Amino acid sequence: MLQSLEIENFRQFSHFTIPKLGRINLLTGKNNSGKTSVLEAIYLLTAKGNPMREIYRIQKVRGELIQSQDRDRGETVDIRHLFHQRLINIGSSLKISGITPFQEDCFFEIELIKDSRQTENGGSDPQSNNQSTDEFIDYAPTKLLIKSKDQEKTYDLTSEMGVYLRNSYPMSRSLENQSATDNFLLSTGLNSYEIFELFERVVLEPEEDLVIDSLKLIEPNISRIAPVSLPRYRSGREGFFVSLSGYERRVPLSSMGDGVWRLLEIALVMVNAKDKPLLIDEVDTGLHYSVMVDLWKLIWKTAKKLDVQVFATTHSRDCWEALAELVEQENATSEEIMLHHISAPKGQSISFTGNQLSIASERDLEVR
């Protein structure tokens, strides 16, 4: 688990820190204060795969990719959007770092560097490019260096500060249809295909019971859930059915309202985030305040069972007050559950421990 977080020159943040993190971390703040950017920073910091793939995912969600007119090129990652105020040149860098319980530094760093292999006419020499064929490429004078604790990779940049995805890259087709869904639930939610893929991983596993338990928060009579067919469309909520106690026919999950679907999304992402951070943007979307305490209980118990660290955002008072009630009911230690108010210009979060959050709720104080 991360014990602290530091962000430099990324998105809204010139420099920002959260000095102390808990098992469950609820992020609050005004619109465009940087809450989602904090989630993205944690995602990039903790992801273990190809770093450009992870950047591609978060930029695709935000609609930041450059749409190339060359079909062989496909979509292009636009590096400028990752940097504070989108101002970049040779030597520009951004860094995301954190401390683990073993006092080890983990970091994710991007830097624009000059290509030492430039030819006399200012271009790069393709013959001297030692870059792996399964990476993102383009030959240009400026290069992108991405470093983390476990790897270091270099990518060529276009004149528009983009990184092309080679058409022959083995994962290019799947990337076109992926967002950061493994452990990152966006406010826009999941489509039927993404739900289907995540559900396949837990069928007939102990985690399947956790998924059903989550749906019972709204509909206690649900006894089973199953996909009947592969969804035909990437949008919509087709293909999933549930069995209800006392009712013989199967019922389309989509007919049971937005809240049940949102709980399914949260549960599936949660159980697939084992040993990783769980990132949920606008955790209370589509949910009535009456289920929030039970939802936090489910998240709390599952997080401890699967060794998951939770980061979620909200604008709702009901959401953070429900978390304060969880602290009281579960007798959580002071720093296991925390709320962090995010404001990019301030440079550091205003953080509340679980006990402080409970006091704020009792005294009707505002922490958003």
Secondary structure, DSSP 8 states (H G I E B T S, - for coil): --SEEEEEEETTEEEEEE----SEEEEE-STTSSHHHHHHHHHHHH--S-HHHHHHHHHHHHT-SEE-S-TTT-EEEEGGGGBGGG---TT-EEEEEEE-TT--EEEEEEEEEE-TTB-TTS-B-GGG----TTS-----SEEEEEEESS-EEEEE--TTSEEE--TT-TTHHHHHT--S-SSEE-TT---HHHHHHHHHTTTTSTHHHHHHHHHTTT-TTEEEEEE-S--SSSSS--SEEEEETT--S-EEGGGG-HHHHHHHHHHHHHHTTTTSEEEESSTTTT--GGGHHHHHHHHHHHHHHHT-EEEEE---HHHHHHHHHHHHHHT--TTTEEEEE--GGGSB-EEEEHHHHHHHHHTT----
